[in-house]
Amino acid sequence: MVELGNTLAYGRSPTYSMESSSVSDLARAVGARAIEITKPGEILELDLAALSAKEPLVLDVRTEFAIQVSDRRIGFIGKSGPARSIN
């Protein structure tokens, strides 16, 4: 998914594959709690405040590689500015 997003947003993609990487494993390795989201609506069922109260929380949202993001969404990402922390 990273490769596809980079190509759509920036016209280029990394030369390495990200398909087999695990955000959850990386998060756990550095001491965060990780939750894998695999179905629509799962995030809504979580009490994010409680889950992140005592330790960092990473949501690993699994996406379908074949589904492409709309051009409208890509345009929004480019205009949204740098990422911000919610804490």
PyMOL Python script that loads the backbone (N, CA, C, O; Angstrom):
from pymol import cmd

cmd.read_pdbstr("""\
ATOM      1  N   MET A   1       0.821  -1.188   0.000  1.00  0.00           N
ATOM      2  CA  MET A   1       0.000   0.000   0.000  1.00  0.00           C
ATOM      3  C   MET A   1       0.865   1.251   0.000  1.00  0.00           C
ATOM      4  O   MET A   1       0.518   2.240  -0.646  1.00  0.00           O
ATOM      5  N   VAL A   2       1.970   1.225   0.704  1.00  0.00           N
ATOM      6  CA  VAL A   2       2.868   2.376   0.736  1.00  0.00           C
ATOM      7  C   VAL A   2       3.368   2.694  -0.665  1.00  0.00           C
ATOM      8  O   VAL A   2       3.436   3.856  -1.065  1.00  0.00           O
ATOM      9  N   GLU A   3       3.715   1.647  -1.402  1.00  0.00           N
ATOM     10  CA  GLU A   3       4.226   1.860  -2.751  1.00  0.00           C
ATOM     11  C   GLU A   3       3.177   2.543  -3.618  1.00  0.00           C
ATOM     12  O   GLU A   3       3.491   3.493  -4.336  1.00  0.00           O
ATOM     13  N   LEU A   4       1.947   2.076  -3.560  1.00  0.00           N
ATOM     14  CA  LEU A   4       0.870   2.640  -4.362  1.00  0.00           C
ATOM     15  C   LEU A   4       0.591   4.087  -3.966  1.00  0.00           C
ATOM     16  O   LEU A   4       0.435   4.948  -4.832  1.00  0.00           O
ATOM     17  N   GLY A   5       0.530   4.355  -2.690  1.00  0.00           N
ATOM     18  CA  GLY A   5       0.296   5.718  -2.203  1.00  0.00           C
ATOM     19  C   GLY A   5       1.400   6.672  -2.610  1.00  0.00           C
ATOM     20  O   GLY A   5       1.128   7.800  -3.022  1.00  0.00           O
ATOM     21  N   ASN A   6       2.646   6.232  -2.498  1.00  0.00           N
ATOM     22  CA  ASN A   6       3.763   7.091  -2.924  1.00  0.00           C
ATOM     23  C   ASN A   6       3.698   7.390  -4.410  1.00  0.00           C
ATOM     24  O   ASN A   6       3.953   8.518  -4.831  1.00  0.00           O
ATOM     25  N   THR A   7       3.363   6.400  -5.196  1.00  0.00           N
ATOM     26  CA  THR A   7       3.271   6.601  -6.639  1.00  0.00           C
ATOM     27  C   THR A   7       2.163   7.592  -6.971  1.00  0.00           C
ATOM     28  O   THR A   7       2.358   8.487  -7.793  1.00  0.00           O
ATOM     29  N   LEU A   8       1.004   7.440  -6.341  1.00  0.00           N
ATOM     30  CA  LEU A   8      -0.114   8.341  -6.605  1.00  0.00           C
ATOM     31  C   LEU A   8       0.166   9.764  -6.116  1.00  0.00           C
ATOM     32  O   LEU A   8      -0.140  10.731  -6.813  1.00  0.00           O
ATOM     33  N   ALA A   9       0.743   9.890  -4.927  1.00  0.00           N
ATOM     34  CA  ALA A   9       0.957  11.212  -4.343  1.00  0.00           C
ATOM     35  C   ALA A   9       2.187  11.924  -4.880  1.00  0.00           C
ATOM     36  O   ALA A   9       2.165  13.141  -5.065  1.00  0.00           O
ATOM     37  N   TYR A  10       3.257  11.184  -5.133  1.00  0.00           N
ATOM     38  CA  TYR A  10       4.532  11.814  -5.463  1.00  0.00           C
ATOM     39  C   TYR A  10       5.083  11.421  -6.826  1.00  0.00           C
ATOM     40  O   TYR A  10       6.096  11.967  -7.263  1.00  0.00           O
ATOM     41  N   GLY A  11       4.431  10.484  -7.502  1.00  0.00           N
ATOM     42  CA  GLY A  11       4.897  10.059  -8.813  1.00  0.00           C
ATOM     43  C   GLY A  11       6.098   9.130  -8.774  1.00  0.00           C
ATOM     44  O   GLY A  11       6.731   8.881  -9.800  1.00  0.00           O
ATOM     45  N   ARG A  12       6.406   8.622  -7.601  1.00  0.00           N
ATOM     46  CA  ARG A  12       7.527   7.684  -7.470  1.00  0.00           C
ATOM     47  C   ARG A  12       7.237   6.746  -6.299  1.00  0.00           C
ATOM     48  O   ARG A  12       6.342   6.992  -5.490  1.00  0.00           O
ATOM     49  N   SER A  13       8.006   5.682  -6.232  1.00  0.00           N
ATOM     50  CA  SER A  13       7.813   4.692  -5.183  1.00  0.00           C
ATOM     51  C   SER A  13       9.167   4.206  -4.690  1.00  0.00           C
ATOM     52  O   SER A  13      10.138   4.217  -5.447  1.00  0.00           O
ATOM     53  N   PRO A  14       9.249   3.777  -3.426  1.00  0.00           N
ATOM     54  CA  PRO A  14      10.514   3.223  -2.945  1.00  0.00           C
ATOM     55  C   PRO A  14      10.920   2.004  -3.773  1.00  0.00           C
ATOM     56  O   PRO A  14      10.073   1.337  -4.367  1.00  0.00           O
ATOM     57  N   THR A  15      12.195   1.727  -3.805  1.00  0.00           N
ATOM     58  CA  THR A  15      12.689   0.572  -4.565  1.00  0.00           C
ATOM     59  C   THR A  15      12.569  -0.720  -3.772  1.00  0.00           C
ATOM     60  O   THR A  15      12.887  -1.790  -4.291  1.00  0.00           O
ATOM     61  N   TYR A  16      12.123  -0.646  -2.543  1.00  0.00           N
ATOM     62  CA  TYR A  16      11.962  -1.834  -1.708  1.00  0.00           C
ATOM     63  C   TYR A  16      10.462  -2.060  -1.457  1.00  0.00           C
ATOM     64  O   TYR A  16       9.666  -1.122  -1.511  1.00  0.00           O
ATOM     65  N   SER A  17      10.101  -3.287  -1.189  1.00  0.00           N
ATOM     66  CA  SER A  17       8.712  -3.627  -0.937  1.00  0.00           C
ATOM     67  C   SER A  17       8.389  -3.463   0.543  1.00  0.00           C
ATOM     68  O   SER A  17       9.210  -3.776   1.405  1.00  0.00           O
ATOM     69  N   MET A  18       7.209  -2.978   0.825  1.00  0.00           N
ATOM     70  CA  MET A  18       6.734  -2.846   2.207  1.00  0.00           C
ATOM     71  C   MET A  18       5.661  -3.877   2.517  1.00  0.00           C
ATOM     72  O   MET A  18       5.115  -3.888   3.621  1.00  0.00           O
ATOM     73  N   GLU A  19       5.351  -4.746   1.555  1.00  0.00           N
ATOM     74  CA  GLU A  19       4.251  -5.685   1.706  1.00  0.00           C
ATOM     75  C   GLU A  19       4.388  -6.607   2.910  1.00  0.00           C
ATOM     76  O   GLU A  19       3.388  -6.913   3.560  1.00  0.00           O
ATOM     77  N   SER A  20       5.584  -7.053   3.218  1.00  0.00           N
ATOM     78  CA  SER A  20       5.747  -8.022   4.305  1.00  0.00           C
ATOM     79  C   SER A  20       6.104  -7.374   5.640  1.00  0.00           C
ATOM     80  O   SER A  20       6.341  -8.085   6.616  1.00  0.00           O
ATOM     81  N   SER A  21       6.147  -6.045   5.707  1.00  0.00           N
ATOM     82  CA  SER A  21       6.498  -5.400   6.970  1.00  0.00           C
ATOM     83  C   SER A  21       5.313  -5.429   7.924  1.00  0.00           C
ATOM     84  O   SER A  21       4.160  -5.460   7.495  1.00  0.00           O
ATOM     85  N   SER A  22       5.602  -5.419   9.208  1.00  0.00           N
ATOM     86  CA  SER A  22       4.556  -5.464  10.221  1.00  0.00           C
ATOM     87  C   SER A  22       4.693  -4.254  11.140  1.00  0.00           C
ATOM     88  O   SER A  22       5.618  -4.164  11.948  1.00  0.00           O
ATOM     89  N   VAL A  23       3.761  -3.341  10.995  1.00  0.00           N
ATOM     90  CA  VAL A  23       3.748  -2.162  11.855  1.00  0.00           C
ATOM     91  C   VAL A  23       3.523  -2.588  13.302  1.00  0.00           C
ATOM     92  O   VAL A  23       4.107  -2.013  14.220  1.00  0.00           O
ATOM     93  N   SER A  24       2.685  -3.584  13.504  1.00  0.00           N
ATOM     94  CA  SER A  24       2.404  -4.074  14.863  1.00  0.00           C
ATOM     95  C   SER A  24       3.659  -4.618  15.538  1.00  0.00           C
ATOM     96  O   SER A  24       3.930  -4.307  16.698  1.00  0.00           O
ATOM     97  N   ASP A  25       4.414  -5.419  14.818  1.00  0.00           N
ATOM     98  CA  ASP A  25       5.647  -5.973  15.388  1.00  0.00           C
ATOM     99  C   ASP A  25       6.637  -4.870  15.738  1.00  0.00           C
ATOM    100  O   ASP A  25       7.275  -4.917  16.790  1.00  0.00           O
ATOM    101  N   LEU A  26       6.767  -3.889  14.870  1.00  0.00           N
ATOM    102  CA  LEU A  26       7.673  -2.772  15.136  1.00  0.00           C
ATOM    103  C   LEU A  26       7.221  -1.999  16.374  1.00  0.00           C
ATOM    104  O   LEU A  26       8.036  -1.658  17.230  1.00  0.00           O
ATOM    105  N   ALA A  27       5.927  -1.727  16.464  1.00  0.00           N
ATOM    106  CA  ALA A  27       5.401  -0.996  17.617  1.00  0.00           C
ATOM    107  C   ALA A  27       5.670  -1.748  18.919  1.00  0.00           C
ATOM    108  O   ALA A  27       6.107  -1.157  19.906  1.00  0.00           O
ATOM    109  N   ARG A  28       5.410  -3.037  18.913  1.00  0.00           N
ATOM    110  CA  ARG A  28       5.656  -3.841  20.121  1.00  0.00           C
ATOM    111  C   ARG A  28       7.141  -3.879  20.483  1.00  0.00           C
ATOM    112  O   ARG A  28       7.501  -3.882  21.660  1.00  0.00           O
ATOM    113  N   ALA A  29       7.985  -3.908  19.475  1.00  0.00           N
ATOM    114  CA  ALA A  29       9.435  -3.968  19.714  1.00  0.00           C
ATOM    115  C   ALA A  29       9.957  -2.718  20.413  1.00  0.00           C
ATOM    116  O   ALA A  29      10.974  -2.771  21.104  1.00  0.00           O
ATOM    117  N   VAL A  30       9.267  -1.600  20.237  1.00  0.00           N
ATOM    118  CA  VAL A  30       9.706  -0.369  20.897  1.00  0.00           C
ATOM    119  C   VAL A  30       8.839  -0.019  22.106  1.00  0.00           C
ATOM    120  O   VAL A  30       8.902   1.097  22.621  1.00  0.00           O
ATOM    121  N   GLY A  31       8.025  -0.988  22.556  1.00  0.00           N
ATOM    122  CA  GLY A  31       7.303  -0.828  23.810  1.00  0.00           C
ATOM    123  C   GLY A  31       5.895  -0.278  23.722  1.00  0.00           C
ATOM    124  O   GLY A  31       5.314   0.080  24.746  1.00  0.00           O
ATOM    125  N   ALA A  32       5.337  -0.200  22.541  1.00  0.00           N
ATOM    126  CA  ALA A  32       3.963   0.296  22.403  1.00  0.00           C
ATOM    127  C   ALA A  32       2.981  -0.876  22.352  1.00  0.00           C
ATOM    128  O   ALA A  32       3.355  -2.006  22.039  1.00  0.00           O
ATOM    129  N   ARG A  33       1.765  -0.592  22.656  1.00  0.00           N
ATOM    130  CA  ARG A  33       0.698  -1.575  22.453  1.00  0.00           C
ATOM    131  C   ARG A  33       0.246  -1.443  21.006  1.00  0.00           C
ATOM    132  O   ARG A  33       0.116  -0.330  20.498  1.00  0.00           O
ATOM    133  N   ALA A  34       0.009  -2.548  20.348  1.00  0.00           N
ATOM    134  CA  ALA A  34      -0.417  -2.522  18.950  1.00  0.00           C
ATOM    135  C   ALA A  34      -1.711  -3.291  18.781  1.00  0.00           C
ATOM    136  O   ALA A  34      -1.878  -4.385  19.321  1.00  0.00           O
ATOM    137  N   ILE A  35      -2.612  -2.712  18.035  1.00  0.00           N
ATOM    138  CA  ILE A  35      -3.876  -3.370  17.718  1.00  0.00           C
ATOM    139  C   ILE A  35      -4.015  -3.375  16.204  1.00  0.00           C
ATOM    140  O   ILE A  35      -3.884  -2.341  15.549  1.00  0.00           O
ATOM    141  N   GLU A  36      -4.281  -4.549  15.666  1.00  0.00           N
ATOM    142  CA  GLU A  36      -4.473  -4.676  14.227  1.00  0.00           C
ATOM    143  C   GLU A  36      -5.948  -4.513  13.889  1.00  0.00           C
ATOM    144  O   GLU A  36      -6.803  -5.215  14.428  1.00  0.00           O
ATOM    145  N   ILE A  37      -6.231  -3.592  13.005  1.00  0.00           N
ATOM    146  CA  ILE A  37      -7.588  -3.332  12.538  1.00  0.00           C
ATOM    147  C   ILE A  37      -7.726  -4.000  11.172  1.00  0.00           C
ATOM    148  O   ILE A  37      -7.014  -3.651  10.230  1.00  0.00           O
ATOM    149  N   THR A  38      -8.640  -4.956  11.068  1.00  0.00           N
ATOM    150  CA  THR A  38      -8.767  -5.705   9.821  1.00  0.00           C
ATOM    151  C   THR A  38     -10.117  -5.540   9.132  1.00  0.00           C
ATOM    152  O   THR A  38     -10.270  -5.917   7.971  1.00  0.00           O
ATOM    153  N   LYS A  39     -11.106  -4.973   9.845  1.00  0.00           N
ATOM    154  CA  LYS A  39     -12.446  -4.837   9.272  1.00  0.00           C
ATOM    155  C   LYS A  39     -12.974  -3.422   9.482  1.00  0.00           C
ATOM    156  O   LYS A  39     -12.648  -2.778  10.480  1.00  0.00           O
ATOM    157  N   PRO A  40     -13.785  -2.936   8.547  1.00  0.00           N
ATOM    158  CA  PRO A  40     -14.411  -1.621   8.738  1.00  0.00           C
ATOM    159  C   PRO A  40     -15.207  -1.593  10.048  1.00  0.00           C
ATOM    160  O   PRO A  40     -15.889  -2.560  10.388  1.00  0.00           O
ATOM    161  N   GLY A  41     -15.114  -0.508  10.757  1.00  0.00           N
ATOM    162  CA  GLY A  41     -15.871  -0.345  11.993  1.00  0.00           C
ATOM    163  C   GLY A  41     -15.157  -0.776  13.251  1.00  0.00           C
ATOM    164  O   GLY A  41     -15.588  -0.409  14.344  1.00  0.00           O
ATOM    165  N   GLU A  42     -14.088  -1.538  13.147  1.00  0.00           N
ATOM    166  CA  GLU A  42     -13.397  -2.022  14.358  1.00  0.00           C
ATOM    167  C   GLU A  42     -12.861  -0.875  15.221  1.00  0.00           C
ATOM    168  O   GLU A  42     -12.869  -0.965  16.448  1.00  0.00           O
ATOM    169  N   ILE A  43     -12.403   0.184  14.591  1.00  0.00           N
ATOM    170  CA  ILE A  43     -11.867   1.309  15.370  1.00  0.00           C
ATOM    171  C   ILE A  43     -12.958   1.904  16.256  1.00  0.00           C
ATOM    172  O   ILE A  43     -12.703   2.292  17.396  1.00  0.00           O
ATOM    173  N   LEU A  44     -14.164   1.969  15.725  1.00  0.00           N
ATOM    174  CA  LEU A  44     -15.274   2.558  16.475  1.00  0.00           C
ATOM    175  C   LEU A  44     -15.610   1.774  17.736  1.00  0.00           C
ATOM    176  O   LEU A  44     -16.191   2.329  18.669  1.00  0.00           O
ATOM    177  N   GLU A  45     -15.259   0.508  17.778  1.00  0.00           N
ATOM    178  CA  GLU A  45     -15.544  -0.344  18.929  1.00  0.00           C
ATOM    179  C   GLU A  45     -14.512  -0.196  20.050  1.00  0.00           C
ATOM    180  O   GLU A  45     -14.722  -0.695  21.156  1.00  0.00           O
ATOM    181  N   LEU A  46     -13.409   0.481  19.769  1.00  0.00           N
ATOM    182  CA  LEU A  46     -12.316   0.588  20.736  1.00  0.00           C
ATOM    183  C   LEU A  46     -12.478   1.812  21.633  1.00  0.00           C
ATOM    184  O   LEU A  46     -12.960   2.854  21.190  1.00  0.00           O
ATOM    185  N   ASP A  47     -12.080   1.683  22.878  1.00  0.00           N
ATOM    186  CA  ASP A  47     -11.998   2.822  23.792  1.00  0.00           C
ATOM    187  C   ASP A  47     -10.560   3.327  23.711  1.00  0.00           C
ATOM    188  O   ASP A  47      -9.713   2.940  24.517  1.00  0.00           O
ATOM    189  N   LEU A  48     -10.291   4.186  22.741  1.00  0.00           N
ATOM    190  CA  LEU A  48      -8.919   4.622  22.471  1.00  0.00           C
ATOM    191  C   LEU A  48      -8.295   5.366  23.646  1.00  0.00           C
ATOM    192  O   LEU A  48      -7.098   5.227  23.898  1.00  0.00           O
ATOM    193  N   ALA A  49      -9.082   6.145  24.361  1.00  0.00           N
ATOM    194  CA  ALA A  49      -8.544   6.871  25.519  1.00  0.00           C
ATOM    195  C   ALA A  49      -8.037   5.900  26.577  1.00  0.00           C
ATOM    196  O   ALA A  49      -6.940   6.077  27.106  1.00  0.00           O
ATOM    197  N   ALA A  50      -8.821   4.885  26.886  1.00  0.00           N
ATOM    198  CA  ALA A  50      -8.412   3.896  27.898  1.00  0.00           C
ATOM    199  C   ALA A  50      -7.225   3.073  27.410  1.00  0.00           C
ATOM    200  O   ALA A  50      -6.296   2.809  28.173  1.00  0.00           O
ATOM    201  N   LEU A  51      -7.254   2.672  26.151  1.00  0.00           N
ATOM    202  CA  LEU A  51      -6.167   1.842  25.619  1.00  0.00           C
ATOM    203  C   LEU A  51      -4.828   2.574  25.579  1.00  0.00           C
ATOM    204  O   LEU A  51      -3.772   1.950  25.693  1.00  0.00           O
ATOM    205  N   SER A  52      -4.871   3.874  25.419  1.00  0.00           N
ATOM    206  CA  SER A  52      -3.617   4.627  25.311  1.00  0.00           C
ATOM    207  C   SER A  52      -3.259   5.390  26.585  1.00  0.00           C
ATOM    208  O   SER A  52      -2.322   6.189  26.586  1.00  0.00           O
ATOM    209  N   ALA A  53      -3.996   5.150  27.667  1.00  0.00           N
ATOM    210  CA  ALA A  53      -3.763   5.898  28.905  1.00  0.00           C
ATOM    211  C   ALA A  53      -2.428   5.577  29.569  1.00  0.00           C
ATOM    212  O   ALA A  53      -1.808   6.468  30.148  1.00  0.00           O
ATOM    213  N   LYS A  54      -1.971   4.331  29.500  1.00  0.00           N
ATOM    214  CA  LYS A  54      -0.768   3.934  30.232  1.00  0.00           C
ATOM    215  C   LYS A  54       0.433   3.642  29.350  1.00  0.00           C
ATOM    216  O   LYS A  54       1.553   3.525  29.847  1.00  0.00           O
ATOM    217  N   GLU A  55       0.215   3.524  28.053  1.00  0.00           N
ATOM    218  CA  GLU A  55       1.317   3.226  27.139  1.00  0.00           C
ATOM    219  C   GLU A  55       0.968   3.731  25.745  1.00  0.00           C
ATOM    220  O   GLU A  55      -0.205   3.915  25.421  1.00  0.00           O
ATOM    221  N   PRO A  56       1.981   3.953  24.929  1.00  0.00           N
ATOM    222  CA  PRO A  56       1.695   4.369  23.548  1.00  0.00           C
ATOM    223  C   PRO A  56       0.864   3.306  22.837  1.00  0.00           C
ATOM    224  O   PRO A  56       1.013   2.109  23.084  1.00  0.00           O
ATOM    225  N   LEU A  57      -0.001   3.764  21.961  1.00  0.00           N
ATOM    226  CA  LEU A  57      -0.881   2.866  21.229  1.00  0.00           C
ATOM    227  C   LEU A  57      -0.702   3.086  19.736  1.00  0.00           C
ATOM    228  O   LEU A  57      -0.736   4.222  19.262  1.00  0.00           O
ATOM    229  N   VAL A  58      -0.512   2.005  19.000  1.00  0.00           N
ATOM    230  CA  VAL A  58      -0.410   2.060  17.541  1.00  0.00           C
ATOM    231  C   VAL A  58      -1.541   1.226  16.956  1.00  0.00           C
ATOM    232  O   VAL A  58      -1.726   0.063  17.314  1.00  0.00           O
ATOM    233  N   LEU A  59      -2.295   1.843  16.048  1.00  0.00           N
ATOM    234  CA  LEU A  59      -3.336   1.113  15.326  1.00  0.00           C
ATOM    235  C   LEU A  59      -2.766   0.749  13.964  1.00  0.00           C
ATOM    236  O   LEU A  59      -2.435   1.618  13.159  1.00  0.00           O
ATOM    237  N   ASP A  60      -2.659  -0.540  13.726  1.00  0.00           N
ATOM    238  CA  ASP A  60      -2.163  -1.057  12.450  1.00  0.00           C
ATOM    239  C   ASP A  60      -3.392  -1.365  11.601  1.00  0.00           C
ATOM    240  O   ASP A  60      -3.989  -2.436  11.714  1.00  0.00           O
ATOM    241  N   VAL A  61      -3.761  -0.410  10.750  1.00  0.00           N
ATOM    242  CA  VAL A  61      -4.965  -0.546   9.938  1.00  0.00           C
ATOM    243  C   VAL A  61      -4.602  -1.271   8.656  1.00  0.00           C
ATOM    244  O   VAL A  61      -3.906  -0.730   7.795  1.00  0.00           O
ATOM    245  N   ARG A  62      -5.079  -2.497   8.540  1.00  0.00           N
ATOM    246  CA  ARG A  62      -4.793  -3.326   7.371  1.00  0.00           C
ATOM    247  C   ARG A  62      -5.666  -2.889   6.214  1.00  0.00           C
ATOM    248  O   ARG A  62      -6.869  -2.682   6.373  1.00  0.00           O
ATOM    249  N   THR A  63      -5.065  -2.751   5.065  1.00  0.00           N
ATOM    250  CA  THR A  63      -5.800  -2.325   3.873  1.00  0.00           C
ATOM    251  C   THR A  63      -5.606  -3.326   2.754  1.00  0.00           C
ATOM    252  O   THR A  63      -4.657  -4.110   2.764  1.00  0.00           O
ATOM    253  N   GLU A  64      -6.485  -3.296   1.820  1.00  0.00           N
ATOM    254  CA  GLU A  64      -6.405  -4.168   0.652  1.00  0.00           C
ATOM    255  C   GLU A  64      -5.515  -3.501  -0.382  1.00  0.00           C
ATOM    256  O   GLU A  64      -5.823  -2.412  -0.866  1.00  0.00           O
ATOM    257  N   PHE A  65      -4.415  -4.156  -0.720  1.00  0.00           N
ATOM    258  CA  PHE A  65      -3.425  -3.572  -1.626  1.00  0.00           C
ATOM    259  C   PHE A  65      -4.025  -3.208  -2.979  1.00  0.00           C
ATOM    260  O   PHE A  65      -3.608  -2.223  -3.589  1.00  0.00           O
ATOM    261  N   ALA A  66      -4.989  -3.976  -3.457  1.00  0.00           N
ATOM    262  CA  ALA A  66      -5.535  -3.764  -4.801  1.00  0.00           C
ATOM    263  C   ALA A  66      -6.484  -2.565  -4.872  1.00  0.00           C
ATOM    264  O   ALA A  66      -6.771  -2.075  -5.964  1.00  0.00           O
ATOM    265  N   ILE A  67      -6.971  -2.092  -3.733  1.00  0.00           N
ATOM    266  CA  ILE A  67      -7.906  -0.967  -3.741  1.00  0.00           C
ATOM    267  C   ILE A  67      -7.114   0.331  -3.838  1.00  0.00           C
ATOM    268  O   ILE A  67      -6.203   0.574  -3.047  1.00  0.00           O
ATOM    269  N   GLN A  68      -7.465   1.150  -4.801  1.00  0.00           N
ATOM    270  CA  GLN A  68      -6.745   2.400  -5.007  1.00  0.00           C
ATOM    271  C   GLN A  68      -7.477   3.561  -4.348  1.00  0.00           C
ATOM    272  O   GLN A  68      -8.707   3.612  -4.322  1.00  0.00           O
ATOM    273  N   VAL A  69      -6.698   4.483  -3.823  1.00  0.00           N
ATOM    274  CA  VAL A  69      -7.230   5.689  -3.219  1.00  0.00           C
ATOM    275  C   VAL A  69      -7.631   6.641  -4.341  1.00  0.00           C
ATOM    276  O   VAL A  69      -6.955   6.726  -5.366  1.00  0.00           O
ATOM    277  N   SER A  70      -8.731   7.350  -4.139  1.00  0.00           N
ATOM    278  CA  SER A  70      -9.193   8.272  -5.173  1.00  0.00           C
ATOM    279  C   SER A  70      -8.223   9.439  -5.327  1.00  0.00           C
ATOM    280  O   SER A  70      -7.512   9.800  -4.389  1.00  0.00           O
ATOM    281  N   ASP A  71      -8.207  10.019  -6.514  1.00  0.00           N
ATOM    282  CA  ASP A  71      -7.366  11.195  -6.770  1.00  0.00           C
ATOM    283  C   ASP A  71      -7.749  12.344  -5.843  1.00  0.00           C
ATOM    284  O   ASP A  71      -6.893  13.129  -5.435  1.00  0.00           O
ATOM    285  N   ARG A  72      -9.033  12.442  -5.511  1.00  0.00           N
ATOM    286  CA  ARG A  72      -9.489  13.498  -4.610  1.00  0.00           C
ATOM    287  C   ARG A  72      -8.846  13.350  -3.231  1.00  0.00           C
ATOM    288  O   ARG A  72      -8.429  14.342  -2.633  1.00  0.00           O
ATOM    289  N   ARG A  73      -8.763  12.131  -2.730  1.00  0.00           N
ATOM    290  CA  ARG A  73      -8.149  11.881  -1.421  1.00  0.00           C
ATOM    291  C   ARG A  73      -6.650  12.190  -1.457  1.00  0.00           C
ATOM    292  O   ARG A  73      -6.113  12.785  -0.523  1.00  0.00           O
ATOM    293  N   ILE A  74      -5.986  11.787  -2.528  1.00  0.00           N
ATOM    294  CA  ILE A  74      -4.550  12.066  -2.664  1.00  0.00           C
ATOM    295  C   ILE A  74      -4.305  13.567  -2.641  1.00  0.00           C
ATOM    296  O   ILE A  74      -3.361  14.031  -2.001  1.00  0.00           O
ATOM    297  N   GLY A  75      -5.144  14.329  -3.333  1.00  0.00           N
ATOM    298  CA  GLY A  75      -5.022  15.786  -3.323  1.00  0.00           C
ATOM    299  C   GLY A  75      -5.179  16.355  -1.932  1.00  0.00           C
ATOM    300  O   GLY A  75      -4.467  17.288  -1.560  1.00  0.00           O
ATOM    301  N   PHE A  76      -6.108  15.804  -1.150  1.00  0.00           N
ATOM    302  CA  PHE A  76      -6.325  16.247   0.216  1.00  0.00           C
ATOM    303  C   PHE A  76      -5.111  15.964   1.085  1.00  0.00           C
ATOM    304  O   PHE A  76      -4.723  16.800   1.902  1.00  0.00           O
ATOM    305  N   ILE A  77      -4.509  14.799   0.918  1.00  0.00           N
ATOM    306  CA  ILE A  77      -3.329  14.432   1.706  1.00  0.00           C
ATOM    307  C   ILE A  77      -2.212  15.434   1.464  1.00  0.00           C
ATOM    308  O   ILE A  77      -1.554  15.872   2.408  1.00  0.00           O
ATOM    309  N   GLY A  78      -1.997  15.795   0.224  1.00  0.00           N
ATOM    310  CA  GLY A  78      -0.936  16.741  -0.110  1.00  0.00           C
ATOM    311  C   GLY A  78      -1.161  18.120   0.476  1.00  0.00           C
ATOM    312  O   GLY A  78      -0.197  18.837   0.742  1.00  0.00           O
ATOM    313  N   LYS A  79      -2.429  18.516   0.686  1.00  0.00           N
ATOM    314  CA  LYS A  79      -2.763  19.847   1.198  1.00  0.00           C
ATOM    315  C   LYS A  79      -2.897  19.896   2.715  1.00  0.00           C
ATOM    316  O   LYS A  79      -2.985  20.978   3.296  1.00  0.00           O
ATOM    317  N   SER A  80      -2.913  18.738   3.355  1.00  0.00           N
ATOM    318  CA  SER A  80      -3.225  18.709   4.786  1.00  0.00           C
ATOM    319  C   SER A  80      -2.075  19.140   5.676  1.00  0.00           C
ATOM    320  O   SER A  80      -2.283  19.379   6.865  1.00  0.00           O
ATOM    321  N   GLY A  81      -0.888  19.244   5.147  1.00  0.00           N
ATOM    322  CA  GLY A  81       0.260  19.700   5.939  1.00  0.00           C
ATOM    323  C   GLY A  81       0.897  18.565   6.715  1.00  0.00           C
ATOM    324  O   GLY A  81       0.508  17.408   6.558  1.00  0.00           O
ATOM    325  N   PRO A  82       1.875  18.888   7.554  1.00  0.00           N
ATOM    326  CA  PRO A  82       2.597  17.852   8.299  1.00  0.00           C
ATOM    327  C   PRO A  82       1.711  17.176   9.344  1.00  0.00           C
ATOM    328  O   PRO A  82       0.755  17.770   9.843  1.00  0.00           O
ATOM    329  N   ALA A  83       2.040  15.944   9.660  1.00  0.00           N
ATOM    330  CA  ALA A  83       1.300  15.187  10.663  1.00  0.00           C
ATOM    331  C   ALA A  83       1.467  15.845  12.025  1.00  0.00           C
ATOM    332  O   ALA A  83       2.503  16.440  12.320  1.00  0.00           O
ATOM    333  N   ARG A  84       0.428  15.729  12.851  1.00  0.00           N
ATOM    334  CA  ARG A  84       0.465  16.305  14.192  1.00  0.00           C
ATOM    335  C   ARG A  84       0.152  15.231  15.221  1.00  0.00           C
ATOM    336  O   ARG A  84      -0.587  14.288  14.938  1.00  0.00           O
ATOM    337  N   SER A  85       0.704  15.372  16.389  1.00  0.00           N
ATOM    338  CA  SER A  85       0.416  14.458  17.484  1.00  0.00           C
ATOM    339  C   SER A  85      -0.918  14.838  18.102  1.00  0.00           C
ATOM    340  O   SER A  85      -1.242  16.021  18.201  1.00  0.00           O
ATOM    341  N   ILE A  86      -1.697  13.845  18.520  1.00  0.00           N
ATOM    342  CA  ILE A  86      -2.978  14.146  19.162  1.00  0.00           C
ATOM    343  C   ILE A  86      -2.860  14.271  20.684  1.00  0.00           C
ATOM    344  O   ILE A  86      -3.845  14.567  21.360  1.00  0.00           O
ATOM    345  N   ASN A  87      -1.665  14.049  21.218  1.00  0.00           N
ATOM    346  CA  ASN A  87      -1.503  14.130  22.681  1.00  0.00           C
ATOM    347  C   ASN A  87      -1.204  15.516  23.108  1.00  0.00           C
ATOM    348  O   ASN A  87      -1.037  15.772  24.300  1.00  0.00           O
TER     349      ASN A  87
END
""", "prot")
cmd.dss("prot")
cmd.show_as("cartoon", "prot")
cmd.util.cbc("prot")
cmd.orient("prot")
